[in-house]
Amino acid sequence: MKTTDIFEKHEIEIPSHLIEQVEVPVLTGLQAQGDVIIIPIKPGKITGLERVPAEGIAVVRGENGGNTHWLDGGS
């Protein structure tokens, strides 16, 4: 996935002189950042859960200019 793929998917407009094509790592497996931990599970292991929607979801919204933790649903 490239930065422009992410900008396009989420309808973010960046001036062309600021765009640089770099690889964006797509992480799988257990992930942690600060007080947010993502534990992926295989479908069917736990009932009552929903998949991350294709458009993604904010897990924790940043306040006062802080970071929003975002899960990308892929497509």
Predicted model as a PDB file, atoms N, CA, C, CB and O in Angstrom, pLDDT in the B-factor column:
MODEL        1                                                                  
ATOM      1  N   MET A   1       0.845  -1.167   0.000  1.00 74.00           N  
ATOM      2  CA  MET A   1       0.000   0.000   0.000  1.00 74.00           C  
ATOM      3  C   MET A   1       0.897   1.239   0.000  1.00 74.00           C  
ATOM      4  CB  MET A   1      -0.965  -0.007   1.220  1.00 74.00           C  
ATOM      5  O   MET A   1       1.912   1.274   0.696  1.00 74.00           O  
ATOM      6  N   LYS A   2       0.531   2.227  -0.760  1.00 76.00           N  
ATOM      7  CA  LYS A   2       1.293   3.482  -0.856  1.00 76.00           C  
ATOM      8  C   LYS A   2       0.516   4.601  -0.160  1.00 76.00           C  
ATOM      9  CB  LYS A   2       1.575   3.855  -2.353  1.00 76.00           C  
ATOM     10  O   LYS A   2      -0.687   4.482   0.074  1.00 76.00           O  
ATOM     11  N   THR A   3       1.210   5.675   0.164  1.00 74.00           N  
ATOM     12  CA  THR A   3       0.556   6.797   0.829  1.00 74.00           C  
ATOM     13  C   THR A   3      -0.605   7.338   0.007  1.00 74.00           C  
ATOM     14  CB  THR A   3       1.559   7.905   1.099  1.00 74.00           C  
ATOM     15  O   THR A   3      -1.646   7.678   0.567  1.00 74.00           O  
ATOM     16  N   THR A   4      -0.447   7.422  -1.299  1.00 77.00           N  
ATOM     17  CA  THR A   4      -1.536   7.953  -2.128  1.00 77.00           C  
ATOM     18  C   THR A   4      -2.757   7.036  -2.100  1.00 77.00           C  
ATOM     19  CB  THR A   4      -1.061   8.143  -3.574  1.00 77.00           C  
ATOM     20  O   THR A   4      -3.884   7.512  -2.230  1.00 77.00           O  
ATOM     21  N   ASP A   5      -2.549   5.722  -1.931  1.00 80.00           N  
ATOM     22  CA  ASP A   5      -3.675   4.790  -1.800  1.00 80.00           C  
ATOM     23  C   ASP A   5      -4.505   5.150  -0.562  1.00 80.00           C  
ATOM     24  CB  ASP A   5      -3.166   3.317  -1.708  1.00 80.00           C  
ATOM     25  O   ASP A   5      -5.735   5.151  -0.611  1.00 80.00           O  
ATOM     26  N   ILE A   6      -3.830   5.450   0.532  1.00 79.00           N  
ATOM     27  CA  ILE A   6      -4.516   5.794   1.775  1.00 79.00           C  
ATOM     28  C   ILE A   6      -5.244   7.126   1.627  1.00 79.00           C  
ATOM     29  CB  ILE A   6      -3.519   5.855   2.947  1.00 79.00           C  
ATOM     30  O   ILE A   6      -6.400   7.252   2.030  1.00 79.00           O  
ATOM     31  N   PHE A   7      -4.567   8.123   1.049  1.00 80.00           N  
ATOM     32  CA  PHE A   7      -5.196   9.435   0.861  1.00 80.00           C  
ATOM     33  C   PHE A   7      -6.449   9.311   0.003  1.00 80.00           C  
ATOM     34  CB  PHE A   7      -4.207  10.424   0.216  1.00 80.00           C  
ATOM     35  O   PHE A   7      -7.481   9.908   0.309  1.00 80.00           O  
ATOM     36  N   GLU A   8      -6.353   8.537  -1.070  1.00 82.00           N  
ATOM     37  CA  GLU A   8      -7.495   8.377  -1.970  1.00 82.00           C  
ATOM     38  C   GLU A   8      -8.647   7.649  -1.285  1.00 82.00           C  
ATOM     39  CB  GLU A   8      -7.075   7.620  -3.229  1.00 82.00           C  
ATOM     40  O   GLU A   8      -9.801   8.062  -1.397  1.00 82.00           O  
ATOM     41  N   LYS A   9      -8.334   6.569  -0.578  1.00 83.00           N  
ATOM     42  CA  LYS A   9      -9.361   5.773   0.085  1.00 83.00           C  
ATOM     43  C   LYS A   9     -10.154   6.594   1.092  1.00 83.00           C  
ATOM     44  CB  LYS A   9      -8.730   4.581   0.777  1.00 83.00           C  
ATOM     45  O   LYS A   9     -11.367   6.428   1.218  1.00 83.00           O  
ATOM     46  N   HIS A  10      -9.471   7.476   1.805  1.00 83.00           N  
ATOM     47  CA  HIS A  10     -10.124   8.254   2.858  1.00 83.00           C  
ATOM     48  C   HIS A  10     -10.448   9.680   2.412  1.00 83.00           C  
ATOM     49  CB  HIS A  10      -9.242   8.293   4.093  1.00 83.00           C  
ATOM     50  O   HIS A  10     -10.763  10.548   3.227  1.00 83.00           O  
ATOM     51  N   GLU A  11     -10.360   9.902   1.085  1.00 84.00           N  
ATOM     52  CA  GLU A  11     -10.717  11.181   0.480  1.00 84.00           C  
ATOM     53  C   GLU A  11      -9.978  12.352   1.127  1.00 84.00           C  
ATOM     54  CB  GLU A  11     -12.213  11.400   0.580  1.00 84.00           C  
ATOM     55  O   GLU A  11     -10.572  13.381   1.446  1.00 84.00           O  
ATOM     56  N   ILE A  12      -8.667  12.169   1.312  1.00 82.00           N  
ATOM     57  CA  ILE A  12      -7.822  13.220   1.868  1.00 82.00           C  
ATOM     58  C   ILE A  12      -7.085  13.876   0.714  1.00 82.00           C  
ATOM     59  CB  ILE A  12      -6.821  12.655   2.937  1.00 82.00           C  
ATOM     60  O   ILE A  12      -6.426  13.198  -0.074  1.00 82.00           O  
ATOM     61  N   GLU A  13      -7.194  15.189   0.614  1.00 83.00           N  
ATOM     62  CA  GLU A  13      -6.516  15.907  -0.456  1.00 83.00           C  
ATOM     63  C   GLU A  13      -5.217  16.517   0.071  1.00 83.00           C  
ATOM     64  CB  GLU A  13      -7.433  17.004  -1.047  1.00 83.00           C  
ATOM     65  O   GLU A  13      -5.225  17.293   1.026  1.00 83.00           O  
ATOM     66  N   ILE A  14      -4.118  16.156  -0.559  1.00 78.00           N  
ATOM     67  CA  ILE A  14      -2.798  16.657  -0.200  1.00 78.00           C  
ATOM     68  C   ILE A  14      -2.239  17.372  -1.421  1.00 78.00           C  
ATOM     69  CB  ILE A  14      -1.844  15.499   0.279  1.00 78.00           C  
ATOM     70  O   ILE A  14      -2.302  16.834  -2.526  1.00 78.00           O  
ATOM     71  N   PRO A  15      -1.695  18.571  -1.248  1.00 79.00           N  
ATOM     72  CA  PRO A  15      -1.078  19.246  -2.397  1.00 79.00           C  
ATOM     73  C   PRO A  15       0.001  18.356  -3.021  1.00 79.00           C  
ATOM     74  CB  PRO A  15      -0.471  20.609  -1.968  1.00 79.00           C  
ATOM     75  O   PRO A  15       0.793  17.737  -2.309  1.00 79.00           O  
ATOM     76  N   SER A  16       0.024  18.298  -4.345  1.00 76.00           N  
ATOM     77  CA  SER A  16       0.914  17.370  -5.047  1.00 76.00           C  
ATOM     78  C   SER A  16       2.381  17.553  -4.677  1.00 76.00           C  
ATOM     79  CB  SER A  16       0.751  17.535  -6.534  1.00 76.00           C  
ATOM     80  O   SER A  16       3.139  16.583  -4.695  1.00 76.00           O  
ATOM     81  N   HIS A  17       2.797  18.765  -4.344  1.00 77.00           N  
ATOM     82  CA  HIS A  17       4.212  18.971  -4.010  1.00 77.00           C  
ATOM     83  C   HIS A  17       4.579  18.373  -2.643  1.00 77.00           C  
ATOM     84  CB  HIS A  17       4.537  20.466  -4.023  1.00 77.00           C  
ATOM     85  O   HIS A  17       5.758  18.293  -2.301  1.00 77.00           O  
ATOM     86  N   LEU A  18       3.580  17.957  -1.870  1.00 73.00           N  
ATOM     87  CA  LEU A  18       3.847  17.349  -0.561  1.00 73.00           C  
ATOM     88  C   LEU A  18       3.748  15.823  -0.578  1.00 73.00           C  
ATOM     89  CB  LEU A  18       2.882  17.901   0.465  1.00 73.00           C  
ATOM     90  O   LEU A  18       4.089  15.166   0.406  1.00 73.00           O  
ATOM     91  N   ILE A  19       3.283  15.260  -1.692  1.00 70.00           N  
ATOM     92  CA  ILE A  19       3.088  13.814  -1.763  1.00 70.00           C  
ATOM     93  C   ILE A  19       4.382  13.132  -2.196  1.00 70.00           C  
ATOM     94  CB  ILE A  19       1.941  13.464  -2.738  1.00 70.00           C  
ATOM     95  O   ILE A  19       5.002  13.495  -3.196  1.00 70.00           O  
ATOM     96  N   GLU A  20       4.759  12.147  -1.420  1.00 73.00           N  
ATOM     97  CA  GLU A  20       5.901  11.308  -1.764  1.00 73.00           C  
ATOM     98  C   GLU A  20       5.427   9.865  -1.697  1.00 73.00           C  
ATOM     99  CB  GLU A  20       7.127  11.562  -0.803  1.00 73.00           C  
ATOM    100  O   GLU A  20       4.781   9.465  -0.728  1.00 73.00           O  
ATOM    101  N   GLN A  21       5.742   9.090  -2.710  1.00 71.00           N  
ATOM    102  CA  GLN A  21       5.328   7.689  -2.726  1.00 71.00           C  
ATOM    103  C   GLN A  21       6.255   6.874  -1.824  1.00 71.00           C  
ATOM    104  CB  GLN A  21       5.335   7.125  -4.176  1.00 71.00           C  
ATOM    105  O   GLN A  21       7.419   6.652  -2.157  1.00 71.00           O  
ATOM    106  N   VAL A  22       5.742   6.444  -0.711  1.00 73.00           N  
ATOM    107  CA  VAL A  22       6.496   5.584   0.192  1.00 73.00           C  
ATOM    108  C   VAL A  22       5.621   4.389   0.548  1.00 73.00           C  
ATOM    109  CB  VAL A  22       6.947   6.359   1.476  1.00 73.00           C  
ATOM    110  O   VAL A  22       4.393   4.471   0.514  1.00 73.00           O  
ATOM    111  N   GLU A  23       6.255   3.305   0.882  1.00 74.00           N  
ATOM    112  CA  GLU A  23       5.516   2.122   1.312  1.00 74.00           C  
ATOM    113  C   GLU A  23       4.979   2.349   2.722  1.00 74.00           C  
ATOM    114  CB  GLU A  23       6.415   0.855   1.262  1.00 74.00           C  
ATOM    115  O   GLU A  23       5.683   2.862   3.591  1.00 74.00           O  
ATOM    116  N   VAL A  24       3.745   1.967   2.933  1.00 73.00           N  
ATOM    117  CA  VAL A  24       3.133   2.032   4.251  1.00 73.00           C  
ATOM    118  C   VAL A  24       3.030   0.601   4.751  1.00 73.00           C  
ATOM    119  CB  VAL A  24       1.722   2.744   4.216  1.00 73.00           C  
ATOM    120  O   VAL A  24       2.369  -0.222   4.119  1.00 73.00           O  
ATOM    121  N   PRO A  25       3.671   0.285   5.875  1.00 77.00           N  
ATOM    122  CA  PRO A  25       3.607  -1.096   6.346  1.00 77.00           C  
ATOM    123  C   PRO A  25       2.184  -1.473   6.757  1.00 77.00           C  
ATOM    124  CB  PRO A  25       4.568  -1.302   7.521  1.00 77.00           C  
ATOM    125  O   PRO A  25       1.495  -0.715   7.439  1.00 77.00           O  
ATOM    126  N   VAL A  26       1.770  -2.649   6.332  1.00 76.00           N  
ATOM    127  CA  VAL A  26       0.479  -3.190   6.744  1.00 76.00           C  
ATOM    128  C   VAL A  26       0.792  -4.265   7.763  1.00 76.00           C  
ATOM    129  CB  VAL A  26      -0.360  -3.758   5.521  1.00 76.00           C  
ATOM    130  O   VAL A  26       1.366  -5.304   7.438  1.00 76.00           O  
ATOM    131  N   LEU A  27       0.406  -4.001   8.997  1.00 78.00           N  
ATOM    132  CA  LEU A  27       0.783  -4.879  10.091  1.00 78.00           C  
ATOM    133  C   LEU A  27      -0.291  -5.913  10.358  1.00 78.00           C  
ATOM    134  CB  LEU A  27       1.056  -4.076  11.345  1.00 78.00           C  
ATOM    135  O   LEU A  27      -1.483  -5.624  10.258  1.00 78.00           O  
ATOM    136  N   THR A  28       0.128  -7.096  10.693  1.00 82.00           N  
ATOM    137  CA  THR A  28      -0.792  -8.161  11.092  1.00 82.00           C  
ATOM    138  C   THR A  28      -0.305  -8.699  12.426  1.00 82.00           C  
ATOM    139  CB  THR A  28      -0.874  -9.304  10.007  1.00 82.00           C  
ATOM    140  O   THR A  28       0.825  -8.436  12.838  1.00 82.00           O  
ATOM    141  N   GLY A  29      -1.146  -9.435  13.084  1.00 87.00           N  
ATOM    142  CA  GLY A  29      -0.755  -9.989  14.372  1.00 87.00           C  
ATOM    143  C   GLY A  29      -1.016  -8.993  15.495  1.00 87.00           C  
ATOM    144  O   GLY A  29      -1.610  -7.936  15.281  1.00 87.00           O  
ATOM    145  N   LEU A  30      -0.569  -9.343  16.678  1.00 91.00           N  
ATOM    146  CA  LEU A  30      -0.749  -8.520  17.867  1.00 91.00           C  
ATOM    147  C   LEU A  30      -0.055  -7.179  17.681  1.00 91.00           C  
ATOM    148  CB  LEU A  30      -0.208  -9.240  19.116  1.00 91.00           C  
ATOM    149  O   LEU A  30       1.111  -7.129  17.292  1.00 91.00           O  
ATOM    150  N   GLN A  31      -0.776  -6.084  17.961  1.00 86.00           N  
ATOM    151  CA  GLN A  31      -0.222  -4.735  17.845  1.00 86.00           C  
ATOM    152  C   GLN A  31      -0.540  -3.959  19.110  1.00 86.00           C  
ATOM    153  CB  GLN A  31      -0.783  -4.002  16.594  1.00 86.00           C  
ATOM    154  O   GLN A  31      -1.620  -4.112  19.681  1.00 86.00           O  
ATOM    155  N   ALA A  32       0.389  -3.131  19.549  1.00 86.00           N  
ATOM    156  CA  ALA A  32       0.154  -2.287  20.722  1.00 86.00           C  
ATOM    157  C   ALA A  32       0.777  -0.922  20.496  1.00 86.00           C  
ATOM    158  CB  ALA A  32       0.727  -2.941  22.004  1.00 86.00           C  
ATOM    159  O   ALA A  32       1.876  -0.802  19.955  1.00 86.00           O  
ATOM    160  N   GLN A  33       0.053   0.104  20.920  1.00 78.00           N  
ATOM    161  CA  GLN A  33       0.576   1.453  20.902  1.00 78.00           C  
ATOM    162  C   GLN A  33      -0.034   2.171  22.095  1.00 78.00           C  
ATOM    163  CB  GLN A  33       0.258   2.189  19.547  1.00 78.00           C  
ATOM    164  O   GLN A  33      -1.244   2.392  22.148  1.00 78.00           O  
ATOM    165  N   GLY A  34       0.803   2.528  23.040  1.00 78.00           N  
ATOM    166  CA  GLY A  34       0.294   3.177  24.243  1.00 78.00           C  
ATOM    167  C   GLY A  34      -0.683   2.277  24.963  1.00 78.00           C  
ATOM    168  O   GLY A  34      -0.365   1.128  25.274  1.00 78.00           O  
ATOM    169  N   ASP A  35      -1.872   2.792  25.231  1.00 78.00           N  
ATOM    170  CA  ASP A  35      -2.861   2.009  25.963  1.00 78.00           C  
ATOM    171  C   ASP A  35      -3.854   1.300  25.057  1.00 78.00           C  
ATOM    172  CB  ASP A  35      -3.601   2.895  26.913  1.00 78.00           C  
ATOM    173  O   ASP A  35      -4.897   0.840  25.521  1.00 78.00           O  
ATOM    174  N   VAL A  36      -3.538   1.205  23.762  1.00 80.00           N  
ATOM    175  CA  VAL A  36      -4.400   0.503  22.809  1.00 80.00           C  
ATOM    176  C   VAL A  36      -3.701  -0.777  22.374  1.00 80.00           C  
ATOM    177  CB  VAL A  36      -4.734   1.403  21.575  1.00 80.00           C  
ATOM    178  O   VAL A  36      -2.559  -0.740  21.916  1.00 80.00           O  
ATOM    179  N   ILE A  37      -4.387  -1.913  22.517  1.00 85.00           N  
ATOM    180  CA  ILE A  37      -3.853  -3.200  22.085  1.00 85.00           C  
ATOM    181  C   ILE A  37      -4.853  -3.832  21.131  1.00 85.00           C  
ATOM    182  CB  ILE A  37      -3.566  -4.139  23.303  1.00 85.00           C  
ATOM    183  O   ILE A  37      -6.041  -3.923  21.442  1.00 85.00           O  
ATOM    184  N   ILE A  38      -4.377  -4.269  19.970  1.00 82.00           N  
ATOM    185  CA  ILE A  38      -5.216  -4.937  18.978  1.00 82.00           C  
ATOM    186  C   ILE A  38      -4.822  -6.411  18.956  1.00 82.00           C  
ATOM    187  CB  ILE A  38      -5.063  -4.281  17.553  1.00 82.00           C  
ATOM    188  O   ILE A  38      -3.661  -6.756  18.735  1.00 82.00           O  
ATOM    189  N   ILE A  39      -5.807  -7.267  19.189  1.00 85.00           N  
ATOM    190  CA  ILE A  39      -5.580  -8.711  19.186  1.00 85.00           C  
ATOM    191  C   ILE A  39      -6.441  -9.305  18.080  1.00 85.00           C  
ATOM    192  CB  ILE A  39      -5.914  -9.358  20.587  1.00 85.00           C  
ATOM    193  O   ILE A  39      -7.644  -9.488  18.271  1.00 85.00           O  
ATOM    194  N   PRO A  40      -5.851  -9.611  16.925  1.00 83.00           N  
ATOM    195  CA  PRO A  40      -6.652 -10.192  15.839  1.00 83.00           C  
ATOM    196  C   PRO A  40      -7.066 -11.624  16.185  1.00 83.00           C  
ATOM    197  CB  PRO A  40      -5.858 -10.172  14.507  1.00 83.00           C  
ATOM    198  O   PRO A  40      -6.322 -12.368  16.824  1.00 83.00           O  
ATOM    199  N   ILE A  41      -8.266 -11.984  15.748  1.00 82.00           N  
ATOM    200  CA  ILE A  41      -8.739 -13.349  15.973  1.00 82.00           C  
ATOM    201  C   ILE A  41      -9.234 -13.923  14.660  1.00 82.00           C  
ATOM    202  CB  ILE A  41      -9.860 -13.388  17.047  1.00 82.00           C  
ATOM    203  O   ILE A  41      -9.585 -13.186  13.739  1.00 82.00           O  
ATOM    204  N   LYS A  42      -9.258 -15.233  14.584  1.00 78.00           N  
ATOM    205  CA  LYS A  42      -9.774 -15.897  13.396  1.00 78.00           C  
ATOM    206  C   LYS A  42     -11.295 -15.912  13.454  1.00 78.00           C  
ATOM    207  CB  LYS A  42      -9.212 -17.336  13.273  1.00 78.00           C  
ATOM    208  O   LYS A  42     -11.873 -16.092  14.526  1.00 78.00           O  
ATOM    209  N   PRO A  43     -11.954 -15.723  12.301  1.00 73.00           N  
ATOM    210  CA  PRO A  43     -13.424 -15.757  12.285  1.00 73.00           C  
ATOM    211  C   PRO A  43     -13.950 -17.053  12.910  1.00 73.00           C  
ATOM    212  CB  PRO A  43     -13.950 -15.617  10.840  1.00 73.00           C  
ATOM    213  O   PRO A  43     -13.407 -18.135  12.687  1.00 73.00           O  
ATOM    214  N   GLY A  44     -15.011 -16.912  13.690  1.00 77.00           N  
ATOM    215  CA  GLY A  44     -15.643 -18.080  14.304  1.00 77.00           C  
ATOM    216  C   GLY A  44     -15.114 -18.442  15.670  1.00 77.00           C  
ATOM    217  O   GLY A  44     -15.723 -19.261  16.357  1.00 77.00           O  
ATOM    218  N   LYS A  45     -13.998 -17.861  16.094  1.00 75.00           N  
ATOM    219  CA  LYS A  45     -13.438 -18.197  17.401  1.00 75.00           C  
ATOM    220  C   LYS A  45     -14.257 -17.632  18.556  1.00 75.00           C  
ATOM    221  CB  LYS A  45     -12.019 -17.692  17.494  1.00 75.00           C  
ATOM    222  O   LYS A  45     -14.403 -18.275  19.595  1.00 75.00           O  
ATOM    223  N   ILE A  46     -14.795 -16.412  18.367  1.00 80.00           N  
ATOM    224  CA  ILE A  46     -15.607 -15.766  19.394  1.00 80.00           C  
ATOM    225  C   ILE A  46     -16.886 -15.289  18.719  1.00 80.00           C  
ATOM    226  CB  ILE A  46     -14.838 -14.573  20.086  1.00 80.00           C  
ATOM    227  O   ILE A  46     -16.828 -14.662  17.661  1.00 80.00           O  
ATOM    228  N   THR A  47     -18.022 -15.571  19.308  1.00 80.00           N  
ATOM    229  CA  THR A  47     -19.291 -15.161  18.703  1.00 80.00           C  
ATOM    230  C   THR A  47     -19.649 -13.734  19.125  1.00 80.00           C  
ATOM    231  CB  THR A  47     -20.421 -16.137  19.100  1.00 80.00           C  
ATOM    232  O   THR A  47     -19.167 -13.233  20.140  1.00 80.00           O  
ATOM    233  N   GLY A  48     -20.507 -13.090  18.322  1.00 82.00           N  
ATOM    234  CA  GLY A  48     -21.005 -11.770  18.654  1.00 82.00           C  
ATOM    235  C   GLY A  48     -20.106 -10.612  18.250  1.00 82.00           C  
ATOM    236  O   GLY A  48     -20.389  -9.463  18.589  1.00 82.00           O  
ATOM    237  N   LEU A  49     -19.040 -10.894  17.539  1.00 81.00           N  
ATOM    238  CA  LEU A  49     -18.125  -9.830  17.105  1.00 81.00           C  
ATOM    239  C   LEU A  49     -18.434  -9.427  15.674  1.00 81.00           C  
ATOM    240  CB  LEU A  49     -16.651 -10.286  17.226  1.00 81.00           C  
ATOM    241  O   LEU A  49     -19.024 -10.198  14.916  1.00 81.00           O  
ATOM    242  N   GLU A  50     -18.033  -8.213  15.305  1.00 80.00           N  
ATOM    243  CA  GLU A  50     -18.227  -7.728  13.941  1.00 80.00           C  
ATOM    244  C   GLU A  50     -16.870  -7.444  13.312  1.00 80.00           C  
ATOM    245  CB  GLU A  50     -19.119  -6.457  13.922  1.00 80.00           C  
ATOM    246  O   GLU A  50     -15.915  -7.086  14.002  1.00 80.00           O  
ATOM    247  N   ARG A  51     -16.796  -7.607  11.989  1.00 81.00           N  
ATOM    248  CA  ARG A  51     -15.574  -7.289  11.256  1.00 81.00           C  
ATOM    249  C   ARG A  51     -15.386  -5.779  11.227  1.00 81.00           C  
ATOM    250  CB  ARG A  51     -15.621  -7.866   9.815  1.00 81.00           C  
ATOM    251  O   ARG A  51     -16.347  -5.018  11.341  1.00 81.00           O  
ATOM    252  N   VAL A  52     -14.139  -5.356  11.073  1.00 84.00           N  
ATOM    253  CA  VAL A  52     -13.859  -3.938  10.882  1.00 84.00           C  
ATOM    254  C   VAL A  52     -14.440  -3.555   9.523  1.00 84.00           C  
ATOM    255  CB  VAL A  52     -12.303  -3.627  10.966  1.00 84.00           C  
ATOM    256  O   VAL A  52     -14.130  -4.205   8.524  1.00 84.00           O  
ATOM    257  N   PRO A  53     -15.280  -2.509   9.459  1.00 87.00           N  
ATOM    258  CA  PRO A  53     -15.875  -2.134   8.175  1.00 87.00           C  
ATOM    259  C   PRO A  53     -14.807  -1.696   7.174  1.00 87.00           C  
ATOM    260  CB  PRO A  53     -16.899  -1.011   8.372  1.00 87.00           C  
ATOM    261  O   PRO A  53     -13.739  -1.217   7.556  1.00 87.00           O  
ATOM    262  N   ALA A  54     -15.114  -1.868   5.886  1.00 85.00           N  
ATOM    263  CA  ALA A  54     -14.152  -1.542   4.827  1.00 85.00           C  
ATOM    264  C   ALA A  54     -13.657  -0.110   4.920  1.00 85.00           C  
ATOM    265  CB  ALA A  54     -14.775  -1.772   3.466  1.00 85.00           C  
ATOM    266  O   ALA A  54     -12.501   0.165   4.598  1.00 85.00           O  
ATOM    267  N   GLU A  55     -14.524   0.819   5.360  1.00 86.00           N  
ATOM    268  CA  GLU A  55     -14.110   2.216   5.451  1.00 86.00           C  
ATOM    269  C   GLU A  55     -13.251   2.502   6.679  1.00 86.00           C  
ATOM    270  CB  GLU A  55     -15.326   3.107   5.469  1.00 86.00           C  
ATOM    271  O   GLU A  55     -12.749   3.614   6.840  1.00 86.00           O  
ATOM    272  N   GLY A  56     -13.078   1.502   7.547  1.00 86.00           N  
ATOM    273  CA  GLY A  56     -12.257   1.673   8.738  1.00 86.00           C  
ATOM    274  C   GLY A  56     -13.075   2.176   9.905  1.00 86.00           C  
ATOM    275  O   GLY A  56     -14.263   2.471   9.771  1.00 86.00           O  
ATOM    276  N   ILE A  57     -12.420   2.272  11.059  1.00 86.00           N  
ATOM    277  CA  ILE A  57     -13.106   2.728  12.262  1.00 86.00           C  
ATOM    278  C   ILE A  57     -12.085   3.360  13.212  1.00 86.00           C  
ATOM    279  CB  ILE A  57     -13.857   1.550  12.956  1.00 86.00           C  
ATOM    280  O   ILE A  57     -10.963   2.872  13.355  1.00 86.00           O  
ATOM    281  N   ALA A  58     -12.494   4.446  13.851  1.00 85.00           N  
ATOM    282  CA  ALA A  58     -11.658   5.064  14.878  1.00 85.00           C  
ATOM    283  C   ALA A  58     -11.843   4.263  16.164  1.00 85.00           C  
ATOM    284  CB  ALA A  58     -12.026   6.586  15.090  1.00 85.00           C  
ATOM    285  O   ALA A  58     -12.961   4.126  16.660  1.00 85.00           O  
ATOM    286  N   VAL A  59     -10.759   3.744  16.693  1.00 82.00           N  
ATOM    287  CA  VAL A  59     -10.823   2.961  17.920  1.00 82.00           C  
ATOM    288  C   VAL A  59     -10.802   3.911  19.119  1.00 82.00           C  
ATOM    289  CB  VAL A  59      -9.645   1.942  17.994  1.00 82.00           C  
ATOM    290  O   VAL A  59     -11.595   3.768  20.049  1.00 82.00           O  
ATOM    291  N   VAL A  60      -9.891   4.875  19.084  1.00 80.00           N  
ATOM    292  CA  VAL A  60      -9.786   5.903  20.114  1.00 80.00           C  
ATOM    293  C   VAL A  60      -9.599   7.223  19.392  1.00 80.00           C  
ATOM    294  CB  VAL A  60      -8.602   5.616  21.120  1.00 80.00           C  
ATOM    295  O   VAL A  60      -8.665   7.369  18.603  1.00 80.00           O  
ATOM    296  N   ARG A  61     -10.462   8.175  19.645  1.00 78.00           N  
ATOM    297  CA  ARG A  61     -10.345   9.491  19.003  1.00 78.00           C  
ATOM    298  C   ARG A  61      -9.420  10.379  19.833  1.00 78.00           C  
ATOM    299  CB  ARG A  61     -11.748  10.162  18.838  1.00 78.00           C  
ATOM    300  O   ARG A  61      -9.535  10.458  21.056  1.00 78.00           O  
ATOM    301  N   GLY A  62      -8.491  11.050  19.124  1.00 75.00           N  
ATOM    302  CA  GLY A  62      -7.583  11.961  19.805  1.00 75.00           C  
ATOM    303  C   GLY A  62      -8.320  13.203  20.275  1.00 75.00           C  
ATOM    304  O   GLY A  62      -9.216  13.700  19.593  1.00 75.00           O  
ATOM    305  N   GLU A  63      -7.944  13.690  21.425  1.00 74.00           N  
ATOM    306  CA  GLU A  63      -8.538  14.914  21.951  1.00 74.00           C  
ATOM    307  C   GLU A  63      -7.481  16.011  21.976  1.00 74.00           C  
ATOM    308  CB  GLU A  63      -9.129  14.684  23.370  1.00 74.00           C  
ATOM    309  O   GLU A  63      -6.297  15.740  22.172  1.00 74.00           O  
ATOM    310  N   ASN A  64      -7.911  17.223  21.780  1.00 74.00           N  
ATOM    311  CA  ASN A  64      -7.021  18.380  21.844  1.00 74.00           C  
ATOM    312  C   ASN A  64      -5.809  18.226  20.936  1.00 74.00           C  
ATOM    313  CB  ASN A  64      -6.564  18.604  23.268  1.00 74.00           C  
ATOM    314  O   ASN A  64      -4.685  18.545  21.325  1.00 74.00           O  
ATOM    315  N   GLY A  65      -6.045  17.730  19.715  1.00 69.00           N  
ATOM    316  CA  GLY A  65      -4.948  17.599  18.757  1.00 69.00           C  
ATOM    317  C   GLY A  65      -4.159  16.314  18.871  1.00 69.00           C  
ATOM    318  O   GLY A  65      -3.146  16.155  18.190  1.00 69.00           O  
ATOM    319  N   GLY A  66      -4.597  15.390  19.716  1.00 73.00           N  
ATOM    320  CA  GLY A  66      -3.878  14.129  19.876  1.00 73.00           C  
ATOM    321  C   GLY A  66      -4.145  13.174  18.729  1.00 73.00           C  
ATOM    322  O   GLY A  66      -4.963  13.457  17.854  1.00 73.00           O  
ATOM    323  N   ASN A  67      -3.467  12.058  18.734  1.00 76.00           N  
ATOM    324  CA  ASN A  67      -3.612  11.049  17.684  1.00 76.00           C  
ATOM    325  C   ASN A  67      -4.907  10.279  17.828  1.00 76.00           C  
ATOM    326  CB  ASN A  67      -2.439  10.088  17.706  1.00 76.00           C  
ATOM    327  O   ASN A  67      -5.313   9.915  18.932  1.00 76.00           O  
ATOM    328  N   THR A  68      -5.555  10.033  16.690  1.00 79.00           N  
ATOM    329  CA  THR A  68      -6.678   9.111  16.664  1.00 79.00           C  
ATOM    330  C   THR A  68      -6.129   7.754  16.252  1.00 79.00           C  
ATOM    331  CB  THR A  68      -7.813   9.598  15.690  1.00 79.00           C  
ATOM    332  O   THR A  68      -5.423   7.651  15.249  1.00 79.00           O  
ATOM    333  N   HIS A  69      -6.443   6.719  17.010  1.00 78.00           N  
ATOM    334  CA  HIS A  69      -6.032   5.360  16.668  1.00 78.00           C  
ATOM    335  C   HIS A  69      -7.074   4.808  15.713  1.00 78.00           C  
ATOM    336  CB  HIS A  69      -5.881   4.450  17.947  1.00 78.00           C  
ATOM    337  O   HIS A  69      -8.262   4.785  16.036  1.00 78.00           O  
ATOM    338  N   TRP A  70      -6.641   4.360  14.536  1.00 80.00           N  
ATOM    339  CA  TRP A  70      -7.534   3.999  13.448  1.00 80.00           C  
ATOM    340  C   TRP A  70      -7.254   2.590  12.978  1.00 80.00           C  
ATOM    341  CB  TRP A  70      -7.398   4.977  12.292  1.00 80.00           C  
ATOM    342  O   TRP A  70      -6.096   2.218  12.788  1.00 80.00           O  
ATOM    343  N   LEU A  71      -8.315   1.786  12.785  1.00 81.00           N  
ATOM    344  CA  LEU A  71      -8.190   0.476  12.156  1.00 81.00           C  
ATOM    345  C   LEU A  71      -8.714   0.585  10.738  1.00 81.00           C  
ATOM    346  CB  LEU A  71      -8.959  -0.622  12.957  1.00 81.00           C  
ATOM    347  O   LEU A  71      -9.845   1.018  10.517  1.00 81.00           O  
ATOM    348  N   ASP A  72      -7.895   0.195   9.781  1.00 81.00           N  
ATOM    349  CA  ASP A  72      -8.297   0.212   8.384  1.00 81.00           C  
ATOM    350  C   ASP A  72      -8.893  -1.148   8.065  1.00 81.00           C  
ATOM    351  CB  ASP A  72      -7.092   0.547   7.438  1.00 81.00           C  
ATOM    352  O   ASP A  72      -8.289  -2.183   8.344  1.00 81.00           O  
ATOM    353  N   GLY A  73     -10.082  -1.136   7.480  1.00 80.00           N  
ATOM    354  CA  GLY A  73     -10.773  -2.386   7.183  1.00 80.00           C  
ATOM    355  C   GLY A  73     -10.279  -3.101   5.957  1.00 80.00           C  
ATOM    356  O   GLY A  73     -10.719  -4.213   5.667  1.00 80.00           O  
ATOM    357  N   GLY A  74      -9.355  -2.473   5.218  1.00 73.00           N  
ATOM    358  CA  GLY A  74      -8.864  -3.092   3.996  1.00 73.00           C  
ATOM    359  C   GLY A  74      -9.952  -3.088   2.933  1.00 73.00           C  
ATOM    360  O   GLY A  74     -11.098  -2.731   3.203  1.00 73.00           O  
ATOM    361  N   SER A  75      -9.591  -3.477   1.760  1.00 57.00           N  
ATOM    362  CA  SER A  75     -10.588  -3.554   0.688  1.00 57.00           C  
ATOM    363  C   SER A  75     -10.122  -4.469  -0.399  1.00 57.00           C  
ATOM    364  CB  SER A  75     -10.884  -2.182   0.117  1.00 57.00           C  
ATOM    365  O   SER A  75     -10.828  -4.661  -1.389  1.00 57.00           O  
TER     366      SER A  75                                                      
ENDMDL                                                                          
END                                                                             
